[in-house]
Amino acid sequence: MRPLVLSARLIGPGEPPYVIAEVGSNHNGDMDLCRQLVETAARCGADAVKFQSWDKRTLIGQAEYGRNTQYADKKRHFGSLQEMVEKYQFTPEQHRLVASWCRALGIHFLSSAFSTGEVEMLEDIGVPCHKVASMDVNNLRLLECFGRTGKPVLLSTGMATLGEIEKAVDVLDHAGAGPIALLHCIAVYPPDYKDIHLRNLATLATAFDRVIGFSDHTIGTAIPLAAVALGASVIEKHFTLDKGLDGWDHWISADPAELEVIVREGRNIAQALG
């Protein structure tokens, strides 16, 4: 098993879990809120803060906007899919600004790229590794682009079969990727407990002999901490300052108090495992 090394931070069995505060789109297109999220994640002890690199052209097929899908809950109307994508997308300049904040605070800046152009942008910024979203496990052209960077890759595996994961790993390896971590993931927000199948962490470790982790969409801290106890070396958890804010993911995200628990108790569990 090849451990990952990100800016001298060793990631693998016997090491403290590498905790990623997944901001995603929880910045709501507000750069002041974004900076608060970065600063708070750093104070909570997270190793990295992660975003998503896409725009209206690269996130989904253009025909989908024509469906005029509306997003709402029982009290609030958030707008159409197109309106939300346009509001939440980051420009290259905004990416660079956020990365500069992260460097100043000593926390890694990560992002999931959704197109080859965005991989190139992140390379220009200088990310320590690349994150592949579950939806792109079968996107072989994009996987080859990730691999050609030569950097470590965090590969989420939501919705994928073992055969699809094997193919993705093979493509990344042949393209020249650095060490790969496989993140067990249930692509439901939030999933039922019966559908989480944390024992799949052991399946991934046995089948691929790679560093394993967990990309979490549950509410609370119990499941990511259980994942650490079962051998997860990477924990990715959605992060917000306030679960009541408008937006896609705030309500399923960890707030600062919960993120602190995941960081602190995750390290304690890893130490207790020996």
C-alpha positions in Angstrom: 0.0 0.0 0.0 1.4 3.4 -1.0 0.6 6.1 1.5 -0.2 9.6 0.3 2.1 12.5 1.1 0.5 16.0 0.8 2.9 18.8 1.6 4.8 16.5 4.1 1.5 15.3 5.6 1.6 11.5 5.6 -1.8 9.8 5.0 -2.4 6.1 5.5 -2.7 3.4 8.2 -1.2 4.4 11.6 -1.5 8.1 10.8 -4.2 10.6 12.1 -7.2 10.8 9.7 -6.8 13.5 7.1 -10.0 15.6 7.6 -11.4 17.5 4.7 -14.0 20.2 5.4 -16.1 20.1 2.2 -17.4 23.6 1.6 -18.6 22.7 -1.9 -21.2 25.3 -2.7 -21.9 26.3 0.9 -20.2 29.6 0.3 -23.5 30.6 -1.5 -21.6 32.7 -4.0 -20.6 35.1 -1.1 -16.8 35.6 -0.8 -17.1 37.0 2.7 -18.9 33.9 3.8 -16.4 31.8 1.9 -13.5 33.4 3.8 -15.3 32.8 7.1 -15.7 29.1 6.2 -12.0 28.8 5.4 -10.9 30.5 8.6 -13.3 28.5 10.7 -12.3 25.2 9.2 -8.6 26.0 10.0 -9.5 26.9 13.6 -11.4 23.6 13.9 -8.2 21.7 13.0 -9.2 20.4 9.5 -6.3 19.4 7.3 -8.0 20.7 4.1 -10.9 22.8 2.9 -12.4 21.6 -0.4 -14.5 23.3 -3.0 -15.9 22.3 -6.4 -14.6 23.7 -9.7 -17.3 24.0 -12.3 -19.3 26.5 -14.2 -22.6 26.5 -16.1 -20.9 24.9 -19.2 -19.0 22.1 -17.4 -21.3 20.9 -14.5 -24.1 19.3 -16.4 -25.5 18.9 -20.0 -27.0 22.2 -21.3 -30.4 20.5 -22.1 -30.9 20.0 -18.3 -31.3 23.8 -17.8 -34.2 23.7 -20.2 -36.2 21.6 -17.8 -36.5 24.6 -15.5 -36.0 22.5 -12.4 -36.9 24.6 -9.3 -35.2 24.1 -5.9 -37.2 24.7 -2.7 -38.0 23.3 0.7 -41.2 23.7 2.8 -40.4 27.4 3.6 -38.0 28.7 0.9 -37.7 28.9 -2.8 -34.0 28.8 -3.9 -34.5 29.4 -7.6 -34.0 27.4 -10.8 -31.1 25.0 -11.4 -29.5 27.5 -13.8 -29.9 30.4 -11.3 -28.2 28.4 -8.6 -25.4 27.2 -10.8 -24.7 30.7 -12.0 -24.8 32.0 -8.4 -22.5 29.3 -6.9 -19.8 29.0 -9.6 -16.3 30.3 -8.9 -14.2 32.3 -11.4 -10.5 31.3 -11.8 -9.7 34.6 -10.0 -11.9 33.6 -7.0 -10.2 30.1 -6.9 -6.8 31.8 -6.7 -8.0 34.2 -3.9 -9.4 31.3 -1.8 -6.2 29.3 -2.3 -4.2 32.3 -1.1 -6.3 32.4 2.1 -5.7 28.7 2.7 -1.9 29.1 2.2 -1.9 32.0 4.8 -3.7 29.8 7.3 -1.7 26.6 6.7 -4.7 24.6 5.5 -4.7 22.7 2.2 -6.8 24.1 -0.6 -8.5 21.3 -2.6 -11.2 21.2 -5.2 -13.1 18.7 -7.3 -12.6 19.6 -11.0 -15.4 18.7 -13.4 -13.6 19.2 -16.7 -10.1 19.0 -18.1 -9.9 22.8 -18.3 -10.6 23.0 -14.5 -7.9 20.4 -13.8 -5.4 22.6 -15.7 -6.6 25.6 -13.7 -6.1 23.8 -10.4 -2.6 22.7 -11.5 -1.8 26.3 -12.2 -2.9 27.2 -8.7 -0.9 24.4 -7.2 -3.2 21.9 -5.4 -1.4 19.1 -3.5 -3.7 16.5 -4.9 -6.8 16.0 -7.0 -10.3 14.9 -5.9 -12.5 12.9 -8.3 -16.2 13.2 -7.7 -18.3 10.0 -7.7 -20.1 11.1 -10.8 -16.8 11.0 -12.7 -15.7 7.5 -11.9 -16.6 6.5 -15.5 -15.3 9.7 -17.1 -12.1 8.1 -18.5 -11.0 11.2 -20.4 -11.1 13.2 -17.2 -9.4 10.4 -15.2 -6.6 10.4 -17.7 -6.2 14.2 -17.2 -6.0 13.8 -13.5 -3.5 11.0 -13.8 -1.2 13.0 -16.1 -0.6 15.5 -13.4 1.3 12.9 -11.5 -0.3 14.0 -8.2 -2.1 11.9 -5.6 -5.8 11.3 -6.3 -8.7 11.0 -3.9 -11.3 8.9 -5.7 -14.9 8.9 -4.4 -16.7 5.7 -5.3 -20.4 6.4 -4.8 -22.7 4.5 -7.2 -19.7 2.6 -8.7 -19.3 -1.2 -8.9 -16.0 -2.9 -8.0 -15.4 -3.4 -11.7 -15.9 0.3 -12.4 -13.5 1.2 -9.5 -10.9 -1.2 -10.9 -11.2 0.4 -14.3 -10.8 3.9 -12.9 -7.8 3.0 -10.8 -6.2 1.3 -13.8 -6.7 4.4 -16.0 -5.3 6.7 -13.3 -2.3 4.4 -12.8 -1.5 4.1 -16.5 -1.8 7.8 -16.9 0.9 8.4 -14.2 -1.1 9.4 -11.1 0.5 9.4 -7.8 -0.8 7.3 -4.9 -4.6 6.8 -4.9 -7.0 6.9 -2.0 -10.4 5.2 -2.5 -13.2 6.9 -0.6 -16.3 4.9 0.2 -19.3 7.1 -0.5 -23.1 6.8 -0.6 -24.4 9.3 -3.1 -27.6 10.1 -1.2 -28.1 13.3 1.0 -28.5 12.0 3.7 -28.5 8.2 3.3 -30.4 5.8 5.6 -28.1 4.1 8.1 -29.0 0.7 6.6 -27.6 1.8 3.3 -24.2 3.1 4.4 -22.4 -0.3 4.5 -19.3 0.9 6.3 -17.8 -2.7 6.0 -17.2 -1.8 2.3 -14.2 0.0 3.6 -12.6 -3.4 4.3 -13.7 -4.6 0.9 -12.0 -1.7 -0.8 -8.8 -2.2 1.2 -8.7 -5.9 0.4 -9.6 -5.6 -3.2 -7.2 -2.7 -4.1 -4.5 -2.4 -1.4 -4.9 1.3 -1.4 -5.4 3.9 1.3 -9.1 4.1 2.1 -11.4 6.8 3.3 -15.0 7.9 3.6 -16.8 10.7 1.9 -19.7 11.3 4.3 -23.2 12.6 3.6 -24.7 11.6 6.9 -26.0 14.0 9.6 -23.8 14.2 12.7 -20.5 12.8 13.8 -21.1 9.2 14.6 -20.7 7.6 11.1 -17.4 9.4 10.1 -15.9 8.5 13.5 -17.1 4.9 13.0 -15.3 4.9 9.6 -12.1 6.0 11.3 -12.4 3.0 13.7 -12.8 0.8 10.6 -9.6 2.0 9.0 -10.5 5.2 7.1 -7.5 7.4 6.7 -9.4 10.2 4.9 -12.7 11.7 6.1 -14.5 14.2 3.9 -17.4 16.0 5.6 -19.6 18.8 4.2 -19.1 21.9 6.3 -21.2 25.0 7.1 -21.3 27.8 9.6 -25.0 27.5 10.0 -27.3 24.5 9.0 -30.2 27.0 8.6 -28.7 28.9 5.7 -30.3 28.8 2.3 -28.6 26.4 -0.2 -28.2 22.9 -1.4 -26.1 21.2 1.4 -26.2 23.3 4.6 -28.7 21.2 6.4 -26.7 18.0 6.0 -23.3 19.6 6.8 -21.3 19.6 10.0 -21.3 22.9 11.8 -18.0 24.1 13.5 -18.7 22.3 16.8 -19.3 19.0 14.9 -16.2 19.5 12.8 -14.1 20.0 15.9 -15.5 16.7 17.3 -14.6 14.8 14.1 -11.1 16.2 14.1 -10.4 15.6 17.8 -12.1 12.3 18.3 -10.9 11.0 14.9 -7.3 11.5 16.0 -8.0 9.9 19.4 -9.5 6.9 17.7 -6.6 6.5 15.3 -4.2 6.7 18.2 -6.2 4.1 20.2 -6.1 1.7 17.2 -2.3 1.6 17.5 
